[in-house]
């Protein structure tokens, strides 16, 4: 995670970049939305990390409280047993004194004293012995009451921590769902940015296009023309990666995609793709500026398949199959 100082520096640089790009006209609306979605995702990810850290701390607190509670419950049980045993002993002692005449014996010991001070000393000793057990019992009962209060406090803290843990789990689930939603929004914004880039590339290529074509090895090099309208590409079609910039694309899959998204017969698109490049997304014509799977003139070198499709769509809508590609037939 970014520190507070690094985060402030990042946000300052981020805002400065956005302002400069907007002033220069480089940052399109889709690009701005893409940057904004990145910022939102960073905020949500930070909130999620914070919630997960707090949840871990709460879990540790609950573990500590559980340990204390278990220990205190053991102490409580031991104290209960001791108090019960002492109370039984005192009761037995009282019954024994009444049954065996121990009270009379104690009185005779006092009366048989040689002096008043001796009698007082014996009486105090007997009183001390008899009251010692009672005092110990009272102290243990007070300890039991204090321990019971402490245990109740810990149990209250346990309940509060468990409630907080449940709330944090709910927050984490919500933030995880939000992160996924923002990822989808970012992917959509990226697709829109790719679409605008492709449209801009098609327009730039059209402005710089030649009015003639050069042939080599039986292949044609079609002239790029300004599209009659922007083509919305389906980014979810199976088998087509609009961001692909190299390697081979399946001609049949691409032909079906072109027919569905651009127009025209899939068989004709297949014929063009096979004749022009064989499905090579980065195919270059050594004799002209033709490039890509459709071999369009002035198509940007290294351009994505999505960009090449937009340029081909412009050609198809402005010149048709025979005006752009099939002149070699």
C-alpha positions as a Markdown table, in Angstrom:
| # | Residue | x | y | z |
|---|---|---|---|---|
| 1 | Unk | 0.0 | 0.0 | 0.0 |
| 2 | Unk | 1.1 | 3.6 | -0.6 |
| 3 | Unk | 2.1 | 5.6 | 2.4 |
| 4 | Unk | 0.2 | 8.8 | 3.1 |
| 5 | Unk | 3.0 | 10.9 | 1.8 |
| 6 | Unk | 3.4 | 8.8 | -1.4 |
| 7 | Unk | -0.3 | 8.8 | -1.9 |
| 8 | Unk | -0.5 | 12.6 | -1.8 |
| 9 | Unk | 2.4 | 12.8 | -4.3 |
| 10 | Unk | 0.7 | 10.3 | -6.6 |
| 11 | Unk | -2.6 | 12.2 | -6.6 |
| 12 | Unk | -0.7 | 15.5 | -7.3 |
| 13 | Unk | 1.1 | 14.0 | -10.3 |
| 14 | Unk | -2.1 | 12.3 | -11.5 |
| 15 | Unk | -4.1 | 15.5 | -11.5 |
| 16 | Unk | -1.2 | 17.4 | -13.2 |
| 17 | Unk | -1.0 | 14.8 | -16.0 |
| 18 | Unk | -4.8 | 14.8 | -16.5 |
| 19 | Unk | -4.8 | 18.6 | -16.8 |
| 20 | Unk | -1.9 | 18.7 | -19.3 |
| 21 | Unk | -3.4 | 15.9 | -21.4 |
| 22 | Unk | -6.8 | 17.6 | -21.5 |
| 23 | Unk | -5.2 | 20.9 | -22.6 |
| 24 | Unk | -3.2 | 19.3 | -25.3 |
| 25 | Unk | -6.2 | 17.4 | -26.7 |
| 26 | Unk | -4.5 | 14.1 | -26.4 |
| 27 | Unk | -6.7 | 12.8 | -23.6 |
| 28 | Unk | -10.1 | 11.7 | -25.1 |
| 29 | Unk | -13.2 | 11.3 | -23.0 |
| 30 | Unk | -12.8 | 7.5 | -23.0 |
| 31 | Unk | -9.2 | 7.9 | -21.9 |
| 32 | Unk | -10.3 | 10.3 | -19.1 |
| 33 | Unk | -12.9 | 7.8 | -18.0 |
| 34 | Unk | -10.2 | 5.1 | -18.0 |
| 35 | Unk | -7.9 | 7.1 | -15.8 |
| 36 | Unk | -10.8 | 8.0 | -13.5 |
| 37 | Unk | -11.7 | 4.3 | -13.2 |
| 38 | Unk | -8.1 | 3.5 | -12.3 |
| 39 | Unk | -8.3 | 6.1 | -9.5 |
| 40 | Unk | -11.6 | 4.7 | -8.2 |
| 41 | Unk | -10.2 | 1.2 | -8.2 |
| 42 | Unk | -7.2 | 2.4 | -6.2 |
| 43 | Unk | -9.5 | 4.0 | -3.6 |
| 44 | Unk | -11.7 | 0.8 | -3.3 |
| 45 | Unk | -8.7 | -1.5 | -3.1 |
| 46 | Unk | -7.3 | 0.7 | -0.3 |
| 47 | Unk | -10.6 | 0.5 | 1.5 |
| 48 | Unk | -10.7 | -3.2 | 1.1 |
| 49 | Unk | -7.1 | -3.6 | 2.4 |
| 50 | Unk | -8.0 | -1.5 | 5.4 |
| 51 | Unk | -11.1 | -3.6 | 6.2 |
| 52 | Unk | -9.1 | -6.8 | 5.8 |
| 53 | Unk | -6.4 | -5.5 | 8.2 |
| 54 | Unk | -9.0 | -4.4 | 10.8 |
| 55 | Unk | -10.7 | -7.8 | 10.5 |
| 56 | Unk | -7.4 | -9.6 | 11.2 |
| 57 | Unk | -6.8 | -7.4 | 14.2 |
| 58 | Unk | -10.3 | -8.1 | 15.5 |
| 59 | Unk | -9.8 | -11.8 | 15.0 |
| 60 | Unk | -6.7 | -11.6 | 17.1 |
| 61 | Unk | -8.5 | -9.7 | 19.8 |
| 62 | Unk | -11.3 | -12.4 | 19.8 |
| 63 | Unk | -8.7 | -15.1 | 20.2 |
| 64 | Unk | -7.1 | -13.3 | 23.2 |
| 65 | Unk | -10.4 | -12.7 | 24.8 |
| 66 | Unk | -11.4 | -16.4 | 24.3 |
| 67 | Unk | -8.2 | -17.5 | 26.0 |
| 68 | Unk | -8.8 | -15.1 | 29.0 |
| 69 | Unk | -12.4 | -16.3 | 29.3 |
| 70 | Unk | -11.4 | -19.9 | 29.3 |
| 71 | Unk | -8.8 | -19.3 | 32.0 |
| 72 | Unk | -11.2 | -17.3 | 34.2 |
| 73 | Unk | -13.8 | -20.0 | 33.9 |
| 74 | Unk | -11.3 | -22.6 | 35.1 |
| 75 | Unk | -10.4 | -20.3 | 38.1 |
| 76 | Unk | -14.1 | -19.8 | 38.8 |
| 77 | Unk | -14.7 | -23.6 | 38.9 |
| 78 | Unk | -11.7 | -24.1 | 41.2 |
| 79 | Unk | -12.9 | -21.3 | 43.5 |
| 80 | Unk | -16.4 | -22.7 | 43.6 |
| 81 | Unk | -15.1 | -26.1 | 44.6 |
| 82 | Unk | -12.9 | -24.6 | 47.3 |
| 83 | Unk | -15.8 | -22.5 | 48.8 |
| 84 | Unk | -18.1 | -25.5 | 48.7 |
| 85 | Unk | -15.5 | -27.7 | 50.5 |
| 86 | Unk | -14.8 | -25.0 | 53.1 |
| 87 | Unk | -18.6 | -24.5 | 53.7 |
| 88 | Unk | -19.0 | -28.2 | 54.2 |
| 89 | Unk | -16.1 | -28.4 | 56.6 |
| 90 | Unk | -17.5 | -25.5 | 58.7 |
| 91 | Unk | -20.9 | -27.1 | 58.9 |
| 92 | Unk | -19.4 | -30.5 | 59.9 |
| 93 | Unk | -17.3 | -28.7 | 62.6 |
| 94 | Unk | -20.4 | -27.0 | 64.0 |
| 95 | Unk | -22.3 | -30.3 | 64.2 |
| 96 | Unk | -19.4 | -32.1 | 65.8 |
| 97 | Unk | -19.1 | -29.5 | 68.5 |
| 98 | Unk | -22.8 | -29.8 | 69.3 |
| 99 | Unk | -22.7 | -33.7 | 69.2 |
| 100 | Unk | -19.5 | -34.3 | 71.2 |
| 101 | Unk | -19.9 | -31.6 | 73.8 |
| 102 | Unk | -16.9 | -29.7 | 72.4 |
| 103 | Unk | -18.5 | -26.4 | 73.5 |
| 104 | Unk | -18.6 | -27.6 | 77.2 |
| 105 | Unk | -15.0 | -28.6 | 76.9 |
| 106 | Unk | -14.0 | -25.2 | 75.6 |
| 107 | Unk | -15.9 | -23.6 | 78.4 |
| 108 | Unk | -14.2 | -25.8 | 81.0 |
| 109 | Unk | -10.8 | -24.9 | 79.6 |
| 110 | Unk | -11.6 | -21.2 | 80.1 |
| 111 | Unk | -13.0 | -21.7 | 83.6 |
| 112 | Unk | -10.0 | -23.8 | 84.7 |
| 113 | Unk | -7.7 | -20.9 | 83.9 |
| 114 | Unk | -5.3 | -20.0 | 86.7 |
| 115 | Unk | -5.9 | -16.3 | 86.3 |
| 116 | Unk | -8.2 | -13.8 | 84.5 |
| 117 | Unk | -5.5 | -12.9 | 82.0 |
| 118 | Unk | -5.1 | -16.7 | 81.3 |
| 119 | Unk | -8.8 | -17.0 | 80.8 |
| 120 | Unk | -8.9 | -14.1 | 78.4 |
| 121 | Unk | -5.9 | -15.4 | 76.5 |
| 122 | Unk | -7.6 | -18.8 | 76.1 |
| 123 | Unk | -10.9 | -17.3 | 75.0 |
| 124 | Unk | -9.1 | -15.1 | 72.4 |
| 125 | Unk | -7.2 | -18.1 | 71.0 |
| 126 | Unk | -10.4 | -20.2 | 70.7 |
| 127 | Unk | -12.2 | -17.2 | 69.1 |
| 128 | Unk | -9.3 | -16.7 | 66.6 |
| 129 | Unk | -9.3 | -20.4 | 65.6 |
| 130 | Unk | -13.0 | -20.5 | 65.1 |
| 131 | Unk | -13.2 | -17.3 | 63.2 |
| 132 | Unk | -10.2 | -18.0 | 60.9 |
| 133 | Unk | -12.2 | -20.4 | 58.7 |
| 134 | Unk | -15.1 | -18.0 | 58.5 |
| 135 | Unk | -12.9 | -15.1 | 57.4 |
| 136 | Unk | -11.2 | -17.2 | 54.8 |
| 137 | Unk | -14.6 | -18.3 | 53.5 |
| 138 | Unk | -15.7 | -14.6 | 53.2 |
| 139 | Unk | -12.5 | -13.7 | 51.4 |
| 140 | Unk | -13.0 | -16.5 | 48.9 |
| 141 | Unk | -16.6 | -15.4 | 48.3 |
| 142 | Unk | -15.4 | -11.9 | 47.7 |
| 143 | Unk | -12.8 | -13.2 | 45.2 |
| 144 | Unk | -15.6 | -15.2 | 43.5 |
| 145 | Unk | -17.7 | -12.1 | 43.1 |
| 146 | Unk | -14.8 | -10.1 | 41.7 |
| 147 | Unk | -13.9 | -12.9 | 39.3 |
| 148 | Unk | -17.5 | -13.2 | 38.2 |
| 149 | Unk | -17.6 | -9.4 | 37.4 |
| 150 | Unk | -14.4 | -9.7 | 35.4 |
| 151 | Unk | -15.7 | -12.6 | 33.5 |
| 152 | Unk | -18.9 | -10.8 | 32.6 |
| 153 | Unk | -16.8 | -7.8 | 31.3 |
| 154 | Unk | -14.7 | -10.1 | 29.1 |
| 155 | Unk | -17.8 | -11.8 | 27.8 |
| 156 | Unk | -19.3 | -8.4 | 26.9 |
| 157 | Unk | -16.0 | -7.6 | 25.0 |
| 158 | Unk | -16.2 | -10.9 | 23.2 |
| 159 | Unk | -19.8 | -10.2 | 22.1 |
| 160 | Unk | -18.8 | -6.7 | 20.8 |
| 161 | Unk | -15.7 | -8.0 | 19.0 |
| 162 | Unk | -17.8 | -10.8 | 17.3 |
| 163 | Unk | -20.4 | -8.2 | 16.2 |
| 164 | Unk | -17.5 | -6.0 | 14.8 |
| 165 | Unk | -16.0 | -9.1 | 13.1 |
| 166 | Unk | -19.4 | -9.9 | 11.4 |
| 167 | Unk | -19.8 | -6.3 | 10.2 |
| 168 | Unk | -16.2 | -6.3 | 8.8 |
| 169 | Unk | -16.9 | -9.5 | 7.0 |
| 170 | Unk | -20.0 | -7.9 | 5.4 |
| 171 | Unk | -17.9 | -4.8 | 4.5 |
| 172 | Unk | -15.2 | -7.0 | 3.0 |
| 173 | Unk | -17.8 | -8.8 | 0.9 |
| 174 | Unk | -19.3 | -5.6 | -0.3 |
| 175 | Unk | -15.9 | -4.1 | -1.2 |
| 176 | Unk | -14.8 | -7.2 | -3.0 |
| 177 | Unk | -18.0 | -7.0 | -5.1 |
| 178 | Unk | -17.3 | -3.3 | -5.7 |
| 179 | Unk | -13.7 | -4.1 | -6.8 |
| 180 | Unk | -15.0 | -6.6 | -9.3 |
| 181 | Unk | -17.6 | -4.2 | -10.6 |
| 182 | Unk | -14.9 | -1.5 | -11.0 |
| 183 | Unk | -12.7 | -4.0 | -12.9 |
| 184 | Unk | -15.5 | -4.6 | -15.3 |
| 185 | Unk | -16.1 | -0.9 | -15.7 |
| 186 | Unk | -12.3 | -0.4 | -16.3 |
| 187 | Unk | -12.3 | -3.1 | -18.9 |
| 188 | Unk | -15.3 | -1.5 | -20.6 |
| 189 | Unk | -13.5 | 1.9 | -20.5 |
| 190 | Unk | -10.4 | 0.3 | -22.0 |
| 191 | Unk | -12.5 | -1.2 | -24.8 |
| 192 | Unk | -14.0 | 2.3 | -25.5 |
| 193 | Unk | -10.5 | 3.8 | -25.5 |
| 194 | Unk | -9.3 | 1.1 | -27.9 |
| 195 | Unk | -12.3 | 1.9 | -30.1 |
| 196 | Unk | -11.6 | 5.6 | -30.2 |
| 197 | Unk | -8.0 | 4.9 | -30.9 |
| 198 | Unk | -8.9 | 2.7 | -33.8 |
| 199 | Unk | -11.3 | 5.3 | -35.2 |
| 200 | Unk | -8.7 | 8.0 | -34.9 |
| 201 | Unk | -6.1 | 5.8 | -36.6 |
| 202 | Unk | -8.6 | 5.1 | -39.4 |
| 203 | Unk | -9.3 | 8.8 | -39.9 |
| 204 | Unk | -5.5 | 9.6 | -39.9 |
| 205 | Unk | -4.8 | 6.9 | -42.4 |
| 206 | Unk | -7.6 | 8.1 | -44.6 |
| 207 | Unk | -6.2 | 11.6 | -44.6 |
| 208 | Unk | -2.7 | 10.4 | -45.6 |
| 209 | Unk | -3.9 | 7.7 | -48.1 |
| 210 | Unk | -2.8 | 7.5 | -51.7 |
| 211 | Unk | -5.3 | 7.4 | -54.5 |
| 212 | Unk | -3.6 | 4.5 | -56.2 |
| 213 | Unk | -2.6 | 1.0 | -55.0 |
| 214 | Unk | 0.6 | -1.0 | -55.6 |
| 215 | Unk | 0.4 | -4.8 | -56.3 |
| 216 | Unk | 3.1 | -7.4 | -55.4 |
| 217 | Unk | 3.0 | -11.1 | -55.9 |
| 218 | Unk | -0.7 | -11.1 | -56.8 |
| 219 | Unk | -1.7 | -9.1 | -53.6 |
| 220 | Unk | -3.4 | -5.8 | -53.6 |
| 221 | Unk | -2.8 | -2.7 | -51.4 |
| 222 | Unk | -6.2 | -1.0 | -50.9 |
| 223 | Unk | -6.6 | 2.7 | -50.4 |
| 224 | Unk | -7.9 | 3.8 | -47.0 |
| 225 | Unk | -11.0 | 5.9 | -47.2 |
| 226 | Unk | -12.8 | 7.8 | -44.4 |
| 227 | Unk | -15.5 | 5.6 | -42.9 |
| 228 | Unk | -19.1 | 6.6 | -43.5 |
| 229 | Unk | -19.8 | 5.9 | -39.8 |
| 230 | Unk | -18.0 | 4.5 | -36.7 |
| 231 | Unk | -18.4 | 0.8 | -36.2 |
| 232 | Unk | -19.2 | -0.5 | -32.7 |
| 233 | Unk | -17.2 | -3.7 | -32.2 |
| 234 | Unk | -18.4 | -6.6 | -30.1 |
| 235 | Unk | -15.7 | -7.1 | -27.5 |
| 236 | Unk | -17.2 | -10.3 | -26.2 |
| 237 | Unk | -17.2 | -12.4 | -29.4 |
| 238 | Unk | -15.4 | -15.7 | -29.0 |
| 239 | Unk | -12.1 | -16.3 | -30.7 |
| 240 | Unk | -11.3 | -12.6 | -31.5 |
| 241 | Unk | -8.9 | -10.6 | -29.4 |
| 242 | Unk | -9.2 | -7.0 | -30.5 |
| 243 | Unk | -5.9 | -6.1 | -28.7 |
| 244 | Unk | -3.9 | -8.6 | -30.6 |
| 245 | Unk | -0.9 | -7.0 | -32.4 |
| 246 | Unk | 1.0 | -10.0 | -33.7 |
| 247 | Unk | 0.7 | -13.6 | -34.6 |
| 248 | Unk | -2.1 | -15.4 | -36.5 |
| 249 | Unk | -5.8 | -15.0 | -36.3 |
| 250 | Unk | -8.2 | -17.7 | -37.6 |
| 251 | Unk | -9.4 | -16.5 | -41.0 |
| 252 | Unk | -12.8 | -18.2 | -40.7 |
| 253 | Unk | -13.4 | -16.8 | -37.2 |
| 254 | Unk | -12.4 | -13.3 | -38.3 |
| 255 | Unk | -14.5 | -13.5 | -41.5 |
| 256 | Unk | -17.6 | -14.4 | -39.4 |
| 257 | Unk | -16.8 | -11.6 | -37.0 |
| 258 | Unk | -16.5 | -9.1 | -39.9 |
| 259 | Unk | -19.8 | -10.2 | -41.4 |
| 260 | Unk | -21.6 | -9.8 | -38.1 |
| 261 | Unk | -20.0 | -6.5 | -37.0 |
| 262 | Unk | -19.1 | -4.7 | -40.3 |
| 263 | Unk | -21.4 | -6.2 | -42.9 |
| 264 | Unk | -20.9 | -8.2 | -46.2 |
| 265 | Unk | -20.6 | -11.9 | -46.7 |
| 266 | Unk | -18.4 | -14.0 | -44.5 |
| 267 | Unk | -17.2 | -15.9 | -47.5 |
| 268 | Unk | -15.9 | -12.7 | -49.2 |
| 269 | Unk | -14.1 | -11.6 | -46.0 |
| 270 | Unk | -12.5 | -15.0 | -45.8 |
| 271 | Unk | -11.4 | -14.8 | -49.4 |
| 272 | Unk | -9.8 | -11.4 | -48.8 |
| 273 | Unk | -8.1 | -12.4 | -45.5 |
| 274 | Unk | -6.6 | -15.5 | -47.1 |
| 275 | Unk | -5.4 | -13.6 | -50.2 |
| 276 | Unk | -4.0 | -10.6 | -48.4 |
| 277 | Unk | -2.2 | -12.0 | -45.3 |
| 278 | Unk | -3.4 | -15.6 | -44.6 |
| 279 | Unk | -4.5 | -14.3 | -41.2 |
| 280 | Unk | -1.2 | -12.6 | -40.1 |
| 281 | Unk | -2.1 | -9.6 | -37.9 |
| 282 | Unk | 1.4 | -8.1 | -38.4 |
| 283 | Unk | 1.8 | -8.8 | -42.1 |
| 284 | Unk | 4.0 | -6.1 | -43.9 |
| 285 | Unk | 4.1 | -5.4 | -47.6 |
| 286 | Unk | 7.8 | -4.8 | -48.5 |
| 287 | Unk | 6.7 | -2.7 | -51.6 |
| 288 | Unk | 4.2 | -0.3 | -50.0 |
| 289 | Unk | 2.8 | 1.0 | -46.7 |
| 290 | Unk | 0.2 | -1.8 | -46.6 |
| 291 | Unk | 0.1 | -3.5 | -43.3 |
| 292 | Unk | -2.0 | -6.0 | -41.2 |
| 293 | Unk | -4.4 | -8.8 | -41.8 |
| 294 | Unk | -6.3 | -6.8 | -44.4 |
| 295 | Unk | -3.2 | -5.1 | -46.0 |
| 296 | Unk | -4.6 | -1.6 | -45.9 |
| 297 | Unk | -2.4 | 1.3 | -47.0 |
| 298 | Unk | -1.0 | 3.5 | -44.2 |
| 299 | Unk | -2.4 | 1.2 | -41.5 |
| 300 | Unk | -0.2 | 2.0 | -38.4 |
| 301 | Unk | 2.6 | -0.4 | -37.9 |
| 302 | Unk | 2.1 | -2.4 | -34.8 |
| 303 | Unk | -1.6 | -1.5 | -34.7 |
| 304 | Unk | -4.0 | -3.8 | -32.9 |
| 305 | Unk | -6.5 | -6.1 | -34.7 |
| 306 | Unk | -9.3 | -3.8 | -33.5 |
| 307 | Unk | -7.6 | -0.8 | -35.2 |
| 308 | Unk | -7.2 | -2.8 | -38.4 |
| 309 | Unk | -10.8 | -3.9 | -38.4 |
| 310 | Unk | -11.9 | -0.2 | -38.0 |
| 311 | Unk | -9.8 | 0.8 | -41.0 |
| 312 | Unk | -11.2 | -2.2 | -43.1 |
| 313 | Unk | -14.7 | -1.2 | -42.0 |
| 314 | Unk | -14.0 | 2.3 | -43.4 |
| 315 | Unk | -12.8 | 0.8 | -46.7 |
| 316 | Unk | -15.8 | -1.5 | -47.0 |
| 317 | Unk | -18.4 | 1.3 | -46.3 |
| 318 | Unk | -16.7 | 3.8 | -48.6 |
| 319 | Unk | -15.5 | 1.6 | -51.5 |
| 320 | Unk | -17.0 | -1.8 | -51.1 |
| 321 | Unk | -15.3 | -5.1 | -51.6 |
| 322 | Unk | -14.4 | -4.6 | -55.3 |
| 323 | Unk | -13.3 | -1.0 | -54.9 |
| 324 | Unk | -10.9 | -1.8 | -52.1 |
| 325 | Unk | -9.7 | -5.4 | -52.4 |
| 326 | Unk | -11.1 | -7.4 | -55.2 |
| 327 | Unk | -9.6 | -5.5 | -58.1 |
| 328 | Unk | -7.1 | -8.3 | -58.5 |
| 329 | Unk | -10.0 | -10.7 | -59.4 |
